[in-house]
Amino acid sequence: MSKRYKITKIVILSVVVLLAVLAGALFTASGALKKAKYLDPWKRDYAEQIEDPRVQLVAHGLLAANGHNMQPWKIRLDKQNPLMLYLYTDNERLALESDPLARQTLVSQGTFLEYMRVAGEHLGYETEIKLFPDGEYDEQKLSESMDQKPVAQITLSKVQPQANPLYEFMFLPDTNRMAYQPDALTPEQILGLQKTNTWEGLTLTVLNDKVNIEKLGAYGVEGTDIETGLKRMNDESAGIFRANEYQKNKYRYGFSFEGQGTTGLKKHLLQGMITIIPSFNNEEAATKLAVQATQTAVDHTPAYVLVFSKDNSRTSQVKAGMLYSRLILTAHEEGLVMQPLSQVLEEYPEMREPYSKIHKEYAPAGETIQFLIRVGKPTQDTPLSMRREVTDLIVE
């Protein structure tokens, strides 16, 4: 065996060992072997282990879509009536930069309530939902008002369980940010989505013609470009980004790589790199990737759904959220997935121009656009997102 061959062999072995050590370090930093406790609420038997029917329904509401995955919900169980509970907005879970008026936060109360309602039908409980039983918030003292006034009073009545087909889809991810298949929505699918709206004061429109697809896609990209170009928005997102399994198990809310559709080995490699070298996830690169991802998404979108409210009251915002949950579940039933393009509808100074433009063009009668939603058939599945323990939502 030649000396040159021995040296080459040693070099190759050294590289292999080095790569193995590096991979081990990355997977350790990622927490690859940690149990993903933050996914426990998605398990079908999670709610079954709970005796109190009110908390059983809360465990289902917890799975609902919500702005920035902040999960801004608090529950107070009535101490006199074992079938009554109250939903409050958690004023410590607000996205104050991107949602300064808390519109998305109130919409998220509605998504929660609708999941509770659907679960109630399946489990044999009729849910009487009374919105803002003590009146709407004092907008001048919003945070204090959120703590004092419930969004809803929910009263349960025992009835025969009903086979609601939407129940099965509550355990699927609510948002798919990937490219969609080019297939046009069928008339049956469009009708199914339109039928979800039973609220007076809300309007739902499905747009699938080329002109509107291009216009709405451009609004989506513009909104993303503006938001990701603002340091305070990026700082807010960075503050709730969970870089590894340890952080996800600790906080159980916010953003993670799964939101970008990243799973498996790639997820752990990225989590490991960003944990060891936080600067790897620099603001400029993240901004560029976000805009590119939105552009790819809108370039592969066969239809959009717009949800309008006649006014922008807190009650209308909650109702819009209830409608959105119904839309998500119905879309799954129709073999479709969705993604809200929220940025262009956000209410802060830098977004004022595109916000005004899209409202002038699509809501000329003065309605508020509560949702701009991509819809289509998926090209790939997306992973589940973090959820807190249901007991963390319950307060005295």
N, C-alpha and C positions, 0 to 999 in steps of 0.2 A: 504493500500500500504506500503510495507516494506521499511525501510531506505535504504537497499542495492539496491532495485529496483530503488528508486529515484536517488541514486548516479550514477547508471549505465545509467539511462536516461539522466542525466545531462552531463555525459561524452560523450555519443553518440551525443547529440545535440551540445556540444561544438566542437567535431571533425567535424561534418557536417558544422557548421558555419565557422570553421577555413578553411576547404577545399573550401567552397564557397568564402570566402574572398581571399584565395590564387589564386583560379581560376580567380576571378575578377581582381586581380592584374596582373596576367599573360596576360589576354586578353586585359587589358588596356595598358600594356607595349608593347604588340604586335601591338596595333592599329587596333584591330579587327573590329571596327566600322567605320574606315576611308574608304572613297571611294578610290578605286584603280585607280587613275588617270593614273598611269603608264601603264595601259592596254587599255586606250582609243584609241590609234592608231590601235589596232586590230579590232575595230568595223567597220562593213561594210560601215557605213555612214560617217566615219571619213573623208575620202578623198572627199566625195561628197559635203561637206560643203565648199570646196576650189574652188575659181573661176579660178585661174591661172592653166592651164593644166600642166605646168611644175612642179608646186608644188604638183599637184594631183599625178603625177607619182613618185615624191620624197617620198610622203607619203606611197606609196606602197613599194618603195625600202627600206624604213626604217624597214620593217618587215623581211628583209633578215637575214639569218644566218651570224654571224660575230664572230671573235675570241674574247673570253673572254667577250662577250657582251659589248665590248667597244664602238660599234657604231661609228667607226672612220671616219665619213664622213662630208665633208663640201660642200656646194652648193653655187655657184655664178651664179645668173641669169644675162644673157646678157641684158644690158640696151638698146641696139639698136634693137635687134631681140627678139620679145616676144615669140618665139618658140625655143630659144636656151638657154642652160645652161651648166655649167661646174661642174664636180665632182672633188673634191680635197681630198687628205688624210688629216685628222685632226692630225697634228703632236703633239697635246696635249693629244691624246688618244692612246698612244702606250703602249704595254705591254713589256717594255724594258728588263725585266729579262727572261721571257719565250719565247719571240719573238724578240731577239736582232737584227736580220737582217730585221725585219718587213715583213717577207714573208707572215705570216698569215694575217697581216694587209692589204697587197696588194690583197691577195685572197679575203678578205672581200669587197674590192672595186668591184670585179667581181660579187659577189653574189648580191650586191646592183643593179648593172647595169642590170642583167638578170631579176630581179623582176620588174624593171622599164620597160623593154622591153615587158614582158608578160602583164603587166598592160596596156601598150600603145596599144597593139593589141585589148584588151578588150574594151578600152575607145575610140578607133578610132583614134589612133595616131601612125604612123610609126616612129620608133626611129632610126635615123642614129647615130651610136656610133663610134666615131673616138678616138682610144686609143692613149694616150700621144701625143696630137697634137703639143706640143712644144718640143717633144723628151723625152726620159726617164730621170730618176733622175741622178743627180751627186751624186754618192754613197759616195764620200768623204765629201759632205755637205748635207747629206740626209734630215735632218729635215728642213733646209732652202729650199732645193729643193722641198720638199713636199708642202711647202707653196706657192712656185712660179710657179710650173708646174702642170697643171691639169692632173689627171688620164685619164679623158675622156671629149670630147666635145660631147654633145648630142643635136641633132637638130630634132625637131618634124615636121611631116607633117600630115595634117588632111586627114584621109582616112575613109572608111567605117569600123565600128567596126566589129571585127571578134570574133566568139565564140571559144576562146581558152579554152579547158577543164582544162588546168593547172591553170587558174586564180582562180578557186574556192578553190584550195588547198593552196593559199598564206596565208590564214588566220588561218592555223593550225600550231602548234609548229614544228620547223624545226629539233629538236633533241629529241630522245627518248633514255635515258640511262638505261632503265629497261631491264630485261630479255625478250628475244623474244621467240615466239613459236617454237617448233622443226621442223615445217613443212619446207621441202625443197622448194626452189624457183622453180616455174614451168619454163619450157622452154620459155613460153610466157612472163613471168615476166623478165627473164634474157635478152631476146631479147629487151624488152621495155627499160630496163636500158641501154643496149649497144647502142641503137639507139639515145640516147641523145647526144652522142659525134659526133659533126660535125666539130670540130676544127682541122685544119692541125697542126701538132706538138704536139698534145695531144693523149694519148692512154688510153683507159678505159678497165679494165679487171675484170670480175666477177669470183671469186674463191669459190667453194662450196664443194670441196672434203675434206675428213677428215684430211689428212696430212696438207694441207694449212690452214685449219681452226684452227688446233692446233698450228701451227707455228705462224700465225699472231696473234692469241689470246695471245700467250706467249710474243710476242713483245709488245702488248698493255699493259699487266700487268707490264712488265719490265720498260716500259717508265713511267707509273704511279708511280711505286715504286721509281724510281730515282728522278722524279720531286718532289713528295711529301716529299722526304727525305731531300730536300734542304731548309734551312731556308729562304733564300731570295725569293724563289718561293712562299713559304707559306705566307711570309709577303706581297708579291705583291697581292696574292689572298685575303688575309685578308683586305687589303686596299680598295678593291672594293666589299667586301661582305656587303650586305644590310640586317641588322638584323631584321628589322620590317617595318611595313607599312609606318611609318613616313619617314624613310630613303629611301624607295623605291619611294615614291612620290617626295622626294626632289631631288634625283640623277637620277633615271630612267635609269640607266645602271649598268652593273656589275653582280655579282652573288647574289643568294638568295636561300632559301630552296626549292623553286619551281624547281630549276635545278636538284634537287635530286628526283623529283617526289612527293614531300611532299605537301599535300593540306589539307584543312579543319581544323578541330579542332587540329589535330596533328601539323600542321604548326604554328598555333597561340600559342600553348603551347610551342613549341620549340623557336619561336621568342620571346615570353615573358621571357622564362628562360634565353636565351642568352643576352637579353637586360638588365635584372636585375642583372644577374651574368655572365659577359662576359667570365670569365675563364671557364665556362661550356663548351665552344667550344675550348678546348685546342688543341695545335698543334699535340701532339702525338696521341690523340684519332681520330682527323680528318684525319691524315695520314693513320692510320690503316683502318678507314672506307672507305677511297677513294680506297685503294688497294683491299679491300674486295669487294667493289661495282664493280670494274673493273673485278675482277676474276669471280664474279657471272654473269656479263654481257657477258663476252667472253665464259663462259661455256654454255650460252644459245644463241648462235649465229649460224644460219644455213649457212651464206655466208658473204663474204667480197667483197668490191669493192676497187680496186686500181686505182688511176688516176696518170698517168705519164706525164711529159712534156719533150720534147726533150732537152730543155735547161732550165735554171732557171732565165730567164730574167724577168723583171717586167711585161712585156707584157704577158708572158706565165703564170705568177702567176695570173694576172687578168682574163685571159681566163679560167684558171682552176677554179676560183671562179664562173664564169658564168656557166660553166659546172656543178659545184656542185649544184647551185640553180636549174638548169634544172633536175638534178638527184633527188633532194629532192621532187620536185613537181611531177615528173613522178612516183617516189616510192609511194607517197600518192595515186596517181591515180591507182596504181597496188595493193593497200591495204597493202603497206609496210611502214616501218619507218627506220630511219637511225641514226647513231651516229658516228662522226669522232673520231678516236683514235689518237689525235694530238701529244701526248707527244713524242713518239718515233721518230717523224719527226722534232722535234725542234732542233735548231742549237745553242747549247751552250756546253762548254767543257765536262761537266759530261754526256751528252747524245751522245758524239761522237762515242763511241764504238757500242751501239746498232743501231745508225743511219747508221754507216758504214756497219754493218752486214746486215741490212735489204735491203740496197741498193745493196750490193754485191750479195745478194741472189735473189732479185726480179728485179733489174735494172742493170744487168751486163754490158749493153752497154753504161752506163754513163748517163742515164736519171735521172731526179729528181722525186721522189715520192712526189706528192703534197698532196695526200689524201690516208689515210687508213681508210676505212669506214665499220662499222658493218651494216648489213641489214637483215631484217626479218619481220615477222608479229608481231605486238605488243601484249603483254599480258595485258597491261593497258595503258590508255591514260596518257599523261603528260601535265602539265599546261603551259600556255603561259608565256613568259618572259617579263621583263620590256622593254619599249621603250620610247624614248624622244619625245617631241613635234616636229612636223615637222619644225616649225618655228625656233627651236633652231639650225637646221642644216644650215640655210641660212645666209650667211655673205655678206658683201659689197665687 
